[in-house]
Amino acid sequence: MTSPPHRVRRPAATTLTYRARTDGSPADHTTLKVYPPAGDAPTADCLWVVFIHGGAWRDQAQTKDLGDSIVDSLPAHWGGASINYRLSPAVQHPDHVHDVLDALSLLSESQGFTAKTRVVLSGHSAGACLAFQAFYGLYMQQISALASGPAGAADLGMVFNSIVGVVGSEGIYDLVALADEYPAYVSFIEPAFGDRDHWAAPSPQHFEWEKLVTDYTKFMVVQSREDDLLSPAQSTAFVRRLTDAGWPVQFHLVSAGSHMDAIDHPTYLTLLRDFCTSVERAHV
């Protein structure tokens, strides 16, 4: 009787600190968990899947460790990372997304990203909002840096140009519409974003997506029908906004359990793996 094939295991995950604390936030809130790929190929040459947790920008129980089951479901020759970021009310927007950008910068530096590196950003709930904010923010920062010379834009461009996909699951994309549908959610929106007058600008639903349409980067939005905290309204409106702006976007309304169950539900993990495989093949 033959033995079952041996499953290649990736090296043990490591934790890196991407920002020195100055505001009293817990030390772990400015860390990045890195899951190196298996095999002998240079880490910069593989696909990297980066997870950003949710938790309404305030839940201490949701951390980078939620990325463990997601990365474990992916091929071992892909790299993985999971980002912690500072939470409200200790900090307020745009500090959350600045943390994500700093973490991506450290990931790029520590793994030696090159022009061959491909990255898929994935986020759940508030993390989905952060994933799209980070992608759009990288573009806007790159444009700003070009004004001060090519050297300033180079590092930002390396990270931005590596992103071949952005995935949102059970995402928050429009803070104004969220509060209109769920008035009780103002309790976590205000500490994270301030007064209502400041909610539209940081909402991905209201970004000027027409400015940066590209065939290079693909989007996927996933929403569980059984989500007990968010209706499909956020996702369907956001997909319509992206489509109207000319972006290639996949939308999947699926049965993947409750809001928290959907994080690593087999249906979602299969969609994520298939999406990442498709963008990897498109950029060989």
C-alpha positions as protocol buffer text, in pm:
chain_id: "A"
residue {
  index: 1
  type: MET
  ca { x: 0 y: 0 z: 0 }
}
residue {
  index: 2
  type: THR
  ca { x: 142 y: 337 z: -101 }
}
residue {
  index: 3
  type: SER
  ca { x: 177 y: 620 z: 145 }
}
residue {
  index: 4
  type: PRO
  ca { x: -36 y: 933 z: 96 }
}
residue {
  index: 5
  type: PRO
  ca { x: 148 y: 1219 z: -73 }
}
residue {
  index: 6
  type: HIS
  ca { x: 335 y: 1441 z: 167 }
}
residue {
  index: 7
  type: ARG
  ca { x: 186 y: 1790 z: 195 }
}
residue {
  index: 8
  type: VAL
  ca { x: 455 y: 2052 z: 164 }
}
residue {
  index: 9
  type: ARG
  ca { x: 462 y: 2272 z: 472 }
}
residue {
  index: 10
  type: ARG
  ca { x: 557 y: 2635 z: 474 }
}
residue {
  index: 11
  type: PRO
  ca { x: 811 y: 2763 z: 728 }
}
residue {
  index: 12
  type: ALA
  ca { x: 685 y: 2887 z: 1064 }
}
residue {
  index: 13
  type: ALA
  ca { x: 524 y: 3230 z: 1067 }
}
residue {
  index: 14
  type: THR
  ca { x: 716 y: 3525 z: 1205 }
}
residue {
  index: 15
  type: THR
  ca { x: 596 y: 3854 z: 1355 }
}
residue {
  index: 16
  type: LEU
  ca { x: 746 y: 4188 z: 1255 }
}
residue {
  index: 17
  type: THR
  ca { x: 688 y: 4532 z: 1409 }
}
residue {
  index: 18
  type: TYR
  ca { x: 626 y: 4802 z: 1150 }
}
residue {
  index: 19
  type: ARG
  ca { x: 575 y: 5110 z: 1370 }
}
residue {
  index: 20
  type: ALA
  ca { x: 709 y: 5235 z: 1701 }
}
residue {
  index: 21
  type: ARG
  ca { x: 427 y: 5311 z: 1945 }
}
residue {
  index: 22
  type: THR
  ca { x: 374 y: 5673 z: 2046 }
}
residue {
  index: 23
  type: ASP
  ca { x: 8 y: 5678 z: 2151 }
}
residue {
  index: 24
  type: GLY
  ca { x: -17 y: 5408 z: 2418 }
}
residue {
  index: 25
  type: SER
  ca { x: -174 y: 5146 z: 2189 }
}
residue {
  index: 26
  type: PRO
  ca { x: -86 y: 4784 z: 2271 }
}
residue {
  index: 27
  type: ALA
  ca { x: 245 y: 4679 z: 2116 }
}
residue {
  index: 28
  type: ASP
  ca { x: 80 y: 4401 z: 1916 }
}
residue {
  index: 29
  type: HIS
  ca { x: -138 y: 4649 z: 1729 }
}
residue {
  index: 30
  type: THR
  ca { x: 153 y: 4758 z: 1509 }
}
residue {
  index: 31
  type: THR
  ca { x: 270 y: 4415 z: 1401 }
}
residue {
  index: 32
  type: LEU
  ca { x: 261 y: 4211 z: 1085 }
}
residue {
  index: 33
  type: LYS
  ca { x: 247 y: 3831 z: 1074 }
}
residue {
  index: 34
  type: VAL
  ca { x: 443 y: 3686 z: 783 }
}
residue {
  index: 35
  type: TYR
  ca { x: 387 y: 3333 z: 652 }
}
residue {
  index: 36
  type: PRO
  ca { x: 686 y: 3254 z: 426 }
}
residue {
  index: 37
  type: PRO
  ca { x: 627 y: 3040 z: 119 }
}
residue {
  index: 38
  type: ALA
  ca { x: 756 y: 2684 z: 102 }
}
residue {
  index: 39
  type: GLY
  ca { x: 1024 y: 2587 z: -147 }
}
residue {
  index: 40
  type: ASP
  ca { x: 1351 y: 2730 z: -268 }
}
residue {
  index: 41
  type: ALA
  ca { x: 1221 y: 2999 z: -504 }
}
residue {
  index: 42
  type: PRO
  ca { x: 1294 y: 3361 z: -404 }
}
residue {
  index: 43
  type: THR
  ca { x: 1012 y: 3493 z: -188 }
}
residue {
  index: 44
  type: ALA
  ca { x: 986 y: 3802 z: -407 }
}
residue {
  index: 45
  type: ASP
  ca { x: 891 y: 3593 z: -711 }
}
residue {
  index: 46
  type: CYS
  ca { x: 579 y: 3431 z: -566 }
}
residue {
  index: 47
  type: LEU
  ca { x: 222 y: 3546 z: -507 }
}
residue {
  index: 48
  type: TRP
  ca { x: 154 y: 3701 z: -165 }
}
residue {
  index: 49
  type: VAL
  ca { x: -193 y: 3703 z: -8 }
}
residue {
  index: 50
  type: VAL
  ca { x: -232 y: 3971 z: 259 }
}
residue {
  index: 51
  type: PHE
  ca { x: -523 y: 3956 z: 506 }
}
residue {
  index: 52
  type: ILE
  ca { x: -667 y: 4253 z: 698 }
}
residue {
  index: 53
  type: HIS
  ca { x: -901 y: 4166 z: 985 }
}
residue {
  index: 54
  type: GLY
  ca { x: -1225 y: 4345 z: 1068 }
}
residue {
  index: 55
  type: GLY
  ca { x: -1389 y: 4427 z: 1399 }
}
residue {
  index: 56
  type: ALA
  ca { x: -1550 y: 4768 z: 1341 }
}
residue {
  index: 57
  type: TRP
  ca { x: -1212 y: 4940 z: 1387 }
}
residue {
  index: 58
  type: ARG
  ca { x: -1238 y: 4871 z: 1762 }
}
residue {
  index: 59
  type: ASP
  ca { x: -1268 y: 4499 z: 1848 }
}
residue {
  index: 60
  type: GLN
  ca { x: -961 y: 4389 z: 2045 }
}
residue {
  index: 61
  type: ALA
  ca { x: -1055 y: 4022 z: 1996 }
}
residue {
  index: 62
  type: GLN
  ca { x: -1002 y: 4034 z: 1619 }
}
residue {
  index: 63
  type: THR
  ca { x: -632 y: 4019 z: 1537 }
}
residue {
  index: 64
  type: LYS
  ca { x: -381 y: 3916 z: 1275 }
}
residue {
  index: 65
  type: ASP
  ca { x: -411 y: 3557 z: 1401 }
}
residue {
  index: 66
  type: LEU
  ca { x: -737 y: 3530 z: 1205 }
}
residue {
  index: 67
  type: GLY
  ca { x: -512 y: 3502 z: 904 }
}
residue {
  index: 68
  type: ASP
  ca { x: -384 y: 3159 z: 1017 }
}
residue {
  index: 69
  type: SER
  ca { x: -674 y: 2954 z: 880 }
}
residue {
  index: 70
  type: ILE
  ca { x: -694 y: 3159 z: 562 }
}
residue {
  index: 71
  type: VAL
  ca { x: -326 y: 3121 z: 474 }
}
residue {
  index: 72
  type: ASP
  ca { x: -331 y: 2755 z: 575 }
}
residue {
  index: 73
  type: SER
  ca { x: -599 y: 2693 z: 310 }
}
residue {
  index: 74
  type: LEU
  ca { x: -382 y: 2837 z: 33 }
}
residue {
  index: 75
  type: PRO
  ca { x: -103 y: 2669 z: -166 }
}
residue {
  index: 76
  type: ALA
  ca { x: 216 y: 2653 z: 41 }
}
residue {
  index: 77
  type: HIS
  ca { x: 424 y: 2802 z: -241 }
}
residue {
  index: 78
  type: TRP
  ca { x: 236 y: 3131 z: -198 }
}
residue {
  index: 79
  type: GLY
  ca { x: 345 y: 3376 z: 68 }
}
residue {
  index: 80
  type: GLY
  ca { x: 100 y: 3512 z: 323 }
}
residue {
  index: 81
  type: ALA
  ca { x: 73 y: 3801 z: 564 }
}
residue {
  index: 82
  type: SER
  ca { x: -183 y: 3926 z: 817 }
}
residue {
  index: 83
  type: ILE
  ca { x: -188 y: 4282 z: 949 }
}
residue {
  index: 84
  type: ASN
  ca { x: -272 y: 4422 z: 1290 }
}
residue {
  index: 85
  type: TYR
  ca { x: -348 y: 4794 z: 1311 }
}
residue {
  index: 86
  type: ARG
  ca { x: -423 y: 5041 z: 1587 }
}
residue {
  index: 87
  type: LEU
  ca { x: -787 y: 5062 z: 1694 }
}
residue {
  index: 88
  type: SER
  ca { x: -1033 y: 5333 z: 1787 }
}
residue {
  index: 89
  type: PRO
  ca { x: -1089 y: 5525 z: 2002 }
}
residue {
  index: 90
  type: ALA
  ca { x: -711 y: 5538 z: 2061 }
}
residue {
  index: 91
  type: VAL
  ca { x: -668 y: 5649 z: 1700 }
}
residue {
  index: 92
  type: GLN
  ca { x: -896 y: 5779 z: 1428 }
}
residue {
  index: 93
  type: HIS
  ca { x: -899 y: 5768 z: 1047 }
}
residue {
  index: 94
  type: PRO
  ca { x: -666 y: 5791 z: 859 }
}
residue {
  index: 95
  type: ASP
  ca { x: -439 y: 5623 z: 1118 }
}
residue {
  index: 96
  type: HIS
  ca { x: -586 y: 5276 z: 1055 }
}
residue {
  index: 97
  type: VAL
  ca { x: -508 y: 5286 z: 685 }
}
residue {
  index: 98
  type: HIS
  ca { x: -169 y: 5449 z: 746 }
}
residue {
  index: 99
  type: ASP
  ca { x: -85 y: 5146 z: 960 }
}
residue {
  index: 100
  type: VAL
  ca { x: -186 y: 4911 z: 678 }
}
residue {
  index: 101
  type: LEU
  ca { x: 31 y: 5104 z: 432 }
}
residue {
  index: 102
  type: ASP
  ca { x: 327 y: 5096 z: 673 }
}
residue {
  index: 103
  type: ALA
  ca { x: 280 y: 4721 z: 716 }
}
residue {
  index: 104
  type: LEU
  ca { x: 274 y: 4669 z: 339 }
}
residue {
  index: 105
  type: SER
  ca { x: 589 y: 4878 z: 306 }
}
residue {
  index: 106
  type: LEU
  ca { x: 768 y: 4663 z: 565 }
}
residue {
  index: 107
  type: LEU
  ca { x: 646 y: 4345 z: 398 }
}
residue {
  index: 108
  type: SER
  ca { x: 786 y: 4467 z: 67 }
}
residue {
  index: 109
  type: GLU
  ca { x: 1118 y: 4564 z: 224 }
}
residue {
  index: 110
  type: SER
  ca { x: 1161 y: 4252 z: 437 }
}
residue {
  index: 111
  type: GLN
  ca { x: 1074 y: 4011 z: 155 }
}
residue {
  index: 112
  type: GLY
  ca { x: 1265 y: 4197 z: -114 }
}
residue {
  index: 113
  type: PHE
  ca { x: 970 y: 4265 z: -341 }
}
residue {
  index: 114
  type: THR
  ca { x: 1065 y: 4327 z: -704 }
}
residue {
  index: 115
  type: ALA
  ca { x: 881 y: 4406 z: -1025 }
}
residue {
  index: 116
  type: LYS
  ca { x: 794 y: 4034 z: -1041 }
}
residue {
  index: 117
  type: THR
  ca { x: 613 y: 4027 z: -706 }
}
residue {
  index: 118
  type: ARG
  ca { x: 235 y: 3989 z: -709 }
}
residue {
  index: 119
  type: VAL
  ca { x: 11 y: 4075 z: -412 }
}
residue {
  index: 120
  type: VAL
  ca { x: -358 y: 4017 z: -341 }
}
residue {
  index: 121
  type: LEU
  ca { x: -505 y: 4230 z: -61 }
}
residue {
  index: 122
  type: SER
  ca { x: -798 y: 4066 z: 117 }
}
residue {
  index: 123
  type: GLY
  ca { x: -1007 y: 4202 z: 400 }
}
residue {
  index: 124
  type: HIS
  ca { x: -1311 y: 4112 z: 605 }
}
residue {
  index: 125
  type: SER
  ca { x: -1573 y: 4365 z: 717 }
}
residue {
  index: 126
  type: ALA
  ca { x: -1385 y: 4680 z: 826 }
}
residue {
  index: 127
  type: GLY
  ca { x: -1076 y: 4508 z: 688 }
}
residue {
  index: 128
  type: ALA
  ca { x: -1239 y: 4503 z: 343 }
}
residue {
  index: 129
  type: CYS
  ca { x: -1284 y: 4879 z: 372 }
}
residue {
  index: 130
  type: LEU
  ca { x: -916 y: 4908 z: 466 }
}
residue {
  index: 131
  type: ALA
  ca { x: -805 y: 4690 z: 175 }
}
residue {
  index: 132
  type: PHE
  ca { x: -972 y: 4917 z: -80 }
}
residue {
  index: 133
  type: GLN
  ca { x: -865 y: 5230 z: 110 }
}
residue {
  index: 134
  type: ALA
  ca { x: -505 y: 5105 z: 106 }
}
residue {
  index: 135
  type: PHE
  ca { x: -508 y: 5031 z: -267 }
}
residue {
  index: 136
  type: TYR
  ca { x: -661 y: 5368 z: -352 }
}
residue {
  index: 137
  type: GLY
  ca { x: -439 y: 5540 z: -95 }
}
residue {
  index: 138
  type: LEU
  ca { x: -124 y: 5393 z: -250 }
}
residue {
  index: 139
  type: TYR
  ca { x: -228 y: 5535 z: -585 }
}
residue {
  index: 140
  type: MET
  ca { x: -294 y: 5880 z: -439 }
}
residue {
  index: 141
  type: GLN
  ca { x: 32 y: 5877 z: -241 }
}
residue {
  index: 142
  type: GLN
  ca { x: 224 y: 5776 z: -552 }
}
residue {
  index: 143
  type: ILE
  ca { x: 76 y: 6066 z: -747 }
}
residue {
  index: 144
  type: SER
  ca { x: 164 y: 6306 z: -463 }
}
residue {
  index: 145
  type: ALA
  ca { x: 519 y: 6170 z: -442 }
}
residue {
  index: 146
  type: LEU
  ca { x: 575 y: 6224 z: -814 }
}
residue {
  index: 147
  type: ALA
  ca { x: 542 y: 6595 z: -751 }
}
residue {
  index: 148
  type: SER
  ca { x: 849 y: 6583 z: -526 }
}
residue {
  index: 149
  type: GLY
  ca { x: 1061 y: 6377 z: -765 }
}
residue {
  index: 150
  type: PRO
  ca { x: 1091 y: 6020 z: -887 }
}
residue {
  index: 151
  type: ALA
  ca { x: 1285 y: 5899 z: -582 }
}
residue {
  index: 152
  type: GLY
  ca { x: 987 y: 5966 z: -357 }
}
residue {
  index: 153
  type: ALA
  ca { x: 751 y: 5774 z: -581 }
}
residue {
  index: 154
  type: ALA
  ca { x: 974 y: 5472 z: -634 }
}
residue {
  index: 155
  type: ASP
  ca { x: 906 y: 5287 z: -307 }
}
residue {
  index: 156
  type: LEU
  ca { x: 533 y: 5359 z: -319 }
}
residue {
  index: 157
  type: GLY
  ca { x: 522 y: 5249 z: -681 }
}
residue {
  index: 158
  type: MET
  ca { x: 683 y: 4914 z: -598 }
}
residue {
  index: 159
  type: VAL
  ca { x: 404 y: 4830 z: -353 }
}
residue {
  index: 160
  type: PHE
  ca { x: 122 y: 4972 z: -565 }
}
residue {
  index: 161
  type: ASN
  ca { x: 237 y: 4800 z: -884 }
}
residue {
  index: 162
  type: SER
  ca { x: 265 y: 4463 z: -706 }
}
residue {
  index: 163
  type: ILE
  ca { x: -108 y: 4456 z: -623 }
}
residue {
  index: 164
  type: VAL
  ca { x: -283 y: 4237 z: -879 }
}
residue {
  index: 165
  type: GLY
  ca { x: -602 y: 4183 z: -681 }
}
residue {
  index: 166
  type: VAL
  ca { x: -817 y: 4326 z: -401 }
}
residue {
  index: 167
  type: VAL
  ca { x: -1081 y: 4114 z: -227 }
}
residue {
  index: 168
  type: GLY
  ca { x: -1352 y: 4227 z: 13 }
}
residue {
  index: 169
  type: SER
  ca { x: -1564 y: 3987 z: 219 }
}
residue {
  index: 170
  type: GLU
  ca { x: -1870 y: 4108 z: 415 }
}
residue {
  index: 171
  type: GLY
  ca { x: -1729 y: 4453 z: 361 }
}
residue {
  index: 172
  type: ILE
  ca { x: -1816 y: 4804 z: 475 }
}
residue {
  index: 173
  type: TYR
  ca { x: -1781 y: 5040 z: 179 }
}
residue {
  index: 174
  type: ASP
  ca { x: -2013 y: 5334 z: 254 }
}
residue {
  index: 175
  type: LEU
  ca { x: -2022 y: 5470 z: 609 }
}
residue {
  index: 176
  type: VAL
  ca { x: -2310 y: 5709 z: 541 }
}
residue {
  index: 177
  type: ALA
  ca { x: -2532 y: 5435 z: 396 }
}
residue {
  index: 178
  type: LEU
  ca { x: -2427 y: 5200 z: 676 }
}
residue {
  index: 179
  type: ALA
  ca { x: -2547 y: 5443 z: 944 }
}
residue {
  index: 180
  type: ASP
  ca { x: -2870 y: 5504 z: 753 }
}
residue {
  index: 181
  type: GLU
  ca { x: -2942 y: 5130 z: 740 }
}
residue {
  index: 182
  type: TYR
  ca { x: -2815 y: 5052 z: 1092 }
}
residue {
  index: 183
  type: PRO
  ca { x: -2842 y: 5364 z: 1315 }
}
residue {
  index: 184
  type: ALA
  ca { x: -2690 y: 5175 z: 1610 }
}
residue {
  index: 185
  type: TYR
  ca { x: -2363 y: 5142 z: 1417 }
}
residue {
  index: 186
  type: VAL
  ca { x: -2297 y: 5513 z: 1469 }
}
residue {
  index: 187
  type: SER
  ca { x: -2154 y: 5395 z: 1803 }
}
residue {
  index: 188
  type: PHE
  ca { x: -1845 y: 5261 z: 1626 }
}
residue {
  index: 189
  type: ILE
  ca { x: -1840 y: 5488 z: 1319 }
}
residue {
  index: 190
  type: GLU
  ca { x: -1803 y: 5814 z: 1514 }
}
residue {
  index: 191
  type: PRO
  ca { x: -1506 y: 5705 z: 1729 }
}
residue {
  index: 192
  type: ALA
  ca { x: -1326 y: 5584 z: 1416 }
}
residue {
  index: 193
  type: PHE
  ca { x: -1417 y: 5861 z: 1169 }
}
residue {
  index: 194
  type: GLY
  ca { x: -1553 y: 6158 z: 1363 }
}
residue {
  index: 195
  type: ASP
  ca { x: -1866 y: 6353 z: 1275 }
}
residue {
  index: 196
  type: ARG
  ca { x: -2101 y: 6247 z: 995 }
}
residue {
  index: 197
  type: ASP
  ca { x: -1965 y: 6522 z: 769 }
}
residue {
  index: 198
  type: HIS
  ca { x: -1638 y: 6324 z: 753 }
}
residue {
  index: 199
  type: TRP
  ca { x: -1783 y: 5984 z: 660 }
}
residue {
  index: 200
  type: ALA
  ca { x: -1823 y: 6008 z: 282 }
}
residue {
  index: 201
  type: ALA
  ca { x: -1464 y: 6099 z: 190 }
}
residue {
  index: 202
  type: PRO
  ca { x: -1298 y: 5785 z: 338 }
}
residue {
  index: 203
  type: SER
  ca { x: -1573 y: 5552 z: 209 }
}
residue {
  index: 204
  type: PRO
  ca { x: -1458 y: 5344 z: -93 }
}
residue {
  index: 205
  type: GLN
  ca { x: -1808 y: 5387 z: -240 }
}
residue {
  index: 206
  type: HIS
  ca { x: -1726 y: 5756 z: -293 }
}
residue {
  index: 207
  type: PHE
  ca { x: -1371 y: 5729 z: -429 }
}
residue {
  index: 208
  type: GLU
  ca { x: -1298 y: 5858 z: -779 }
}
residue {
  index: 209
  type: TRP
  ca { x: -1239 y: 5510 z: -920 }
}
residue {
  index: 210
  type: GLU
  ca { x: -1252 y: 5637 z: -1278 }
}
residue {
  index: 211
  type: LYS
  ca { x: -909 y: 5796 z: -1223 }
}
residue {
  index: 212
  type: LEU
  ca { x: -718 y: 5468 z: -1200 }
}
residue {
  index: 213
  type: VAL
  ca { x: -903 y: 5201 z: -1396 }
}
residue {
  index: 214
  type: THR
  ca { x: -656 y: 4933 z: -1507 }
}
residue {
  index: 215
  type: ASP
  ca { x: -673 y: 4582 z: -1642 }
}
residue {
  index: 216
  type: TYR
  ca { x: -371 y: 4496 z: -1425 }
}
residue {
  index: 217
  type: THR
  ca { x: -561 y: 4477 z: -1096 }
}
residue {
  index: 218
  type: LYS
  ca { x: -880 y: 4272 z: -1050 }
}
residue {
  index: 219
  type: PHE
  ca { x: -1141 y: 4310 z: -777 }
}
residue {
  index: 220
  type: MET
  ca { x: -1361 y: 4052 z: -606 }
}
residue {
  index: 221
  type: VAL
  ca { x: -1645 y: 4123 z: -362 }
}
residue {
  index: 222
  type: VAL
  ca { x: -1804 y: 3841 z: -161 }
}
residue {
  index: 223
  type: GLN
  ca { x: -2109 y: 3862 z: 63 }
}
residue {
  index: 224
  type: SER
  ca { x: -2281 y: 3589 z: 264 }
}
residue {
  index: 225
  type: ARG
  ca { x: -2660 y: 3575 z: 246 }
}
residue {
  index: 226
  type: GLU
  ca { x: -2666 y: 3463 z: 610 }
}
residue {
  index: 227
  type: ASP
  ca { x: -2461 y: 3757 z: 737 }
}
residue {
  index: 228
  type: ASP
  ca { x: -2626 y: 3861 z: 1063 }
}
residue {
  index: 229
  type: LEU
  ca { x: -2458 y: 4202 z: 1084 }
}
residue {
  index: 230
  type: LEU
  ca { x: -2462 y: 4333 z: 726 }
}
residue {
  index: 231
  type: SER
  ca { x: -2721 y: 4302 z: 451 }
}
residue {
  index: 232
  type: PRO
  ca { x: -2601 y: 4269 z: 89 }
}
residue {
  index: 233
  type: ALA
  ca { x: -2672 y: 4641 z: 37 }
}
residue {
  index: 234
  type: GLN
  ca { x: -2312 y: 4753 z: 101 }
}
residue {
  index: 235
  type: SER
  ca { x: -2164 y: 4500 z: -141 }
}
residue {
  index: 236
  type: THR
  ca { x: -2420 y: 4536 z: -419 }
}
residue {
  index: 237
  type: ALA
  ca { x: -2392 y: 4916 z: -422 }
}
residue {
  index: 238
  type: PHE
  ca { x: -2012 y: 4902 z: -420 }
}
residue {
  index: 239
  type: VAL
  ca { x: -1999 y: 4651 z: -705 }
}
residue {
  index: 240
  type: ARG
  ca { x: -2232 y: 4873 z: -906 }
}
residue {
  index: 241
  type: ARG
  ca { x: -2006 y: 5173 z: -836 }
}
residue {
  index: 242
  type: LEU
  ca { x: -1694 y: 4987 z: -949 }
}
residue {
  index: 243
  type: THR
  ca { x: -1865 y: 4848 z: -1257 }
}
residue {
  index: 244
  type: ASP
  ca { x: -1996 y: 5191 z: -1356 }
}
residue {
  index: 245
  type: ALA
  ca { x: -1639 y: 5322 z: -1323 }
}
residue {
  index: 246
  type: GLY
  ca { x: -1513 y: 5056 z: -1563 }
}
residue {
  index: 247
  type: TRP
  ca { x: -1344 y: 4816 z: -1322 }
}
residue {
  index: 248
  type: PRO
  ca { x: -1335 y: 4440 z: -1377 }
}
residue {
  index: 249
  type: VAL
  ca { x: -1502 y: 4301 z: -1065 }
}
residue {
  index: 250
  type: GLN
  ca { x: -1632 y: 3960 z: -961 }
}
residue {
  index: 251
  type: PHE
  ca { x: -1931 y: 3956 z: -728 }
}
residue {
  index: 252
  type: HIS
  ca { x: -2040 y: 3648 z: -535 }
}
residue {
  index: 253
  type: LEU
  ca { x: -2351 y: 3643 z: -315 }
}
residue {
  index: 254
  type: VAL
  ca { x: -2312 y: 3309 z: -142 }
}
residue {
  index: 255
  type: SER
  ca { x: -2421 y: 3096 z: 151 }
}
residue {
  index: 256
  type: ALA
  ca { x: -2122 y: 3125 z: 384 }
}
residue {
  index: 257
  type: GLY
  ca { x: -2276 y: 3148 z: 729 }
}
residue {
  index: 258
  type: SER
  ca { x: -2285 y: 3439 z: 972 }
}
residue {
  index: 259
  type: HIS
  ca { x: -2068 y: 3750 z: 957 }
}
residue {
  index: 260
  type: MET
  ca { x: -1787 y: 3588 z: 1156 }
}
residue {
  index: 261
  type: ASP
  ca { x: -1832 y: 3238 z: 1010 }
}
residue {
  index: 262
  type: ALA
  ca { x: -1768 y: 3377 z: 663 }
}
residue {
  index: 263
  type: ILE
  ca { x: -1406 y: 3467 z: 745 }
}
residue {
  index: 264
  type: ASP
  ca { x: -1282 y: 3115 z: 682 }
}
residue {
  index: 265
  type: HIS
  ca { x: -1592 y: 2943 z: 546 }
}
residue {
  index: 266
  type: PRO
  ca { x: -1500 y: 2678 z: 286 }
}
residue {
  index: 267
  type: THR
  ca { x: -1707 y: 2857 z: 21 }
}
residue {
  index: 268
  type: TYR
  ca { x: -1515 y: 3181 z: 72 }
}
residue {
  index: 269
  type: LEU
  ca { x: -1177 y: 3008 z: 91 }
}
residue {
  index: 270
  type: THR
  ca { x: -1245 y: 2833 z: -240 }
}
residue {
  index: 271
  type: LEU
  ca { x: -1342 y: 3161 z: -405 }
}
residue {
  index: 272
  type: LEU
  ca { x: -1031 y: 3330 z: -267 }
}
residue {
  index: 273
  type: ARG
  ca { x: -803 y: 3050 z: -383 }
}
residue {
  index: 274
  type: ASP
  ca { x: -958 y: 3044 z: -731 }
}
residue {
  index: 275
  type: PHE
  ca { x: -937 y: 3423 z: -762 }
}
residue {
  index: 276
  type: CYS
  ca { x: -573 y: 3428 z: -656 }
}
residue {
  index: 277
  type: THR
  ca { x: -492 y: 3144 z: -897 }
}
residue {
  index: 278
  type: SER
  ca { x: -650 y: 3336 z: -1184 }
}
residue {
  index: 279
  type: VAL
  ca { x: -459 y: 3658 z: -1118 }
}
residue {
  index: 280
  type: GLU
  ca { x: -137 y: 3461 z: -1065 }
}
residue {
  index: 281
  type: ARG
  ca { x: -175 y: 3299 z: -1407 }
}
residue {
  index: 282
  type: ALA
  ca { x: -256 y: 3634 z: -1565 }
}
residue {
  index: 283
  type: HIS
  ca { x: 76 y: 3776 z: -1446 }
}
residue {
  index: 284
  type: VAL
  ca { x: 322 y: 3493 z: -1513 }
}
